[in-house]
């Protein structure tokens, strides 16, 4: 590899690493776990999760929307998440909601549609 190409590669690698670190400083993945108190589905299509064990209160947090893409979560993903939530509720089992945002704590998630979109639900 010629010297110029090596330097260009190293410079791009350093820039990529710097951008990766900067992006990760503003957000971190964390998982919220607990039993579901209720699942709400208002007329506009949103799916809202209520869980005192996860969020510390029973204020609804929107996790997705069945009719349209919400915060990057498409309706197809929302249907899968709703199935997982309904199953966990019916079986009284623990559900896990993973977020990747700057909040870093489940009780700090904003209420209703102001909540961050989950990264995953299982």
C-alpha positions in Angstrom: 0.0 0.0 0.0 1.5 3.4 -1.0 2.3 5.8 1.8 -0.3 8.3 0.8 -3.0 5.6 0.8 -1.9 4.4 4.2 -2.1 8.0 5.6 -5.5 8.5 4.0 -6.7 5.2 5.5 -5.3 6.1 9.0 -6.9 9.6 8.8 -10.3 8.2 7.8 -10.0 5.5 10.5 -9.3 8.1 13.1 -12.2 10.3 12.0 -14.6 7.3 12.0 -13.4 6.3 15.5 -13.8 9.9 16.8 -17.4 10.1 15.3 -18.2 6.7 16.9 -17.0 7.9 20.3 -18.9 11.2 20.0 -22.1 9.5 19.0 -21.9 7.1 21.9 -21.3 9.8 24.5 -24.8 11.2 23.8 -26.6 7.9 24.0 -26.3 4.6 25.8 -28.2 1.4 25.6 -30.1 0.3 28.7 -32.8 -2.3 29.3 -36.0 -1.7 31.4 -37.6 -4.8 32.8 -40.8 -5.5 34.6 -44.4 -6.7 34.4 -47.0 -4.9 32.4 -49.9 -3.2 34.2 -51.8 -2.3 31.0 -51.4 -1.8 27.2 -53.3 1.1 25.7 -54.2 1.5 22.1 -55.8 4.9 21.4 -57.7 5.6 18.2 -54.7 7.2 16.4 -52.8 3.9 16.3 -50.2 4.3 19.0 -49.3 1.5 21.4 -48.7 2.7 24.9 -47.1 0.7 27.7 -48.1 1.2 31.3 -45.8 -0.4 33.9 -45.0 0.8 37.4 -42.2 -1.8 37.6 -40.5 -0.4 34.5 -41.2 3.3 34.7 -41.9 3.9 38.4 -45.5 5.0 37.7 -48.5 4.1 35.5 -48.2 6.9 33.0 -48.4 5.6 29.5 -45.2 5.6 27.3 -45.7 5.3 23.6 -43.6 2.5 22.1 -44.8 2.6 18.5 -47.7 3.2 16.2 -49.7 0.6 14.2 -50.8 3.1 11.5 -47.7 5.0 10.7 -43.9 5.1 11.4 -43.3 6.8 14.7 -39.8 7.9 15.8 -38.3 5.5 13.2 -40.4 2.4 14.2 -42.5 1.2 11.3 -45.9 -0.4 11.7 -44.6 -3.9 10.9 -42.2 -3.8 13.8 -44.9 -2.3 16.0 -47.2 -5.3 15.3 -44.4 -7.7 16.4 -43.8 -5.6 19.6 -47.5 -5.5 20.3 -47.7 -9.3 20.0 -44.8 -9.6 22.5 -46.4 -7.2 24.9 -49.8 -8.9 24.7 -48.2 -12.3 25.3 -46.2 -11.0 28.3 -49.3 -9.4 29.8 -51.4 -12.5 29.3 -48.8 -14.7 30.9 -47.9 -12.2 33.7 -44.3 -12.5 32.6 -41.6 -9.9 32.6 -41.1 -7.8 29.5 -37.8 -6.1 28.5 -37.7 -2.8 26.7 -34.3 -1.6 25.4 -33.7 2.1 24.8 -30.7 3.7 23.3 -30.9 7.4 24.2 -29.5 10.0 26.4 -32.1 9.4 29.2 -30.2 6.4 30.6 -32.9 5.5 33.2 -36.3 4.0 32.7 -38.2 6.2 35.1 -36.9 9.3 33.3 -38.6 8.3 30.0 -41.0 11.0 29.0 -44.7 10.3 29.0 -47.0 9.5 26.1 -45.6 10.3 22.6 -42.8 12.3 24.1 -41.0 9.0 25.1 -38.1 7.8 23.1 -38.7 5.0 20.7 -37.4 1.6 22.1 -34.6 -0.1 20.3 -36.1 -3.5 21.0 -38.8 -5.2 23.0 -38.8 -8.8 24.1 
